[in-house]
């Protein structure tokens, strides 16, 4: 399993950069553990990236799991009722 730390923002502003960071791992079917404990802001674009990454990994027989979540990420996951889907 490969651990990748995402820092600062996970928003529409950083979406393209985040996708580019994830692509090499997703393309090879690597089991990926995302550490989001340092994320200071997340919006629906960031949430969409997490959902698509998980779906793409599963399509390739791999996993994407969350190793840690900052309070802001945890709040959004709880608000959208996606905690179980993304944290497991």
Secondary structure, 3 states (H helix, E strand, C coil): CEEEEEEEEECCCCHHHHHHHHHHHHHCCCCEEEEEEEEEEECHHHHHHHHHHHHHHHHCCCCEEEEEECHHHHHHHHHCCCHHHHHC
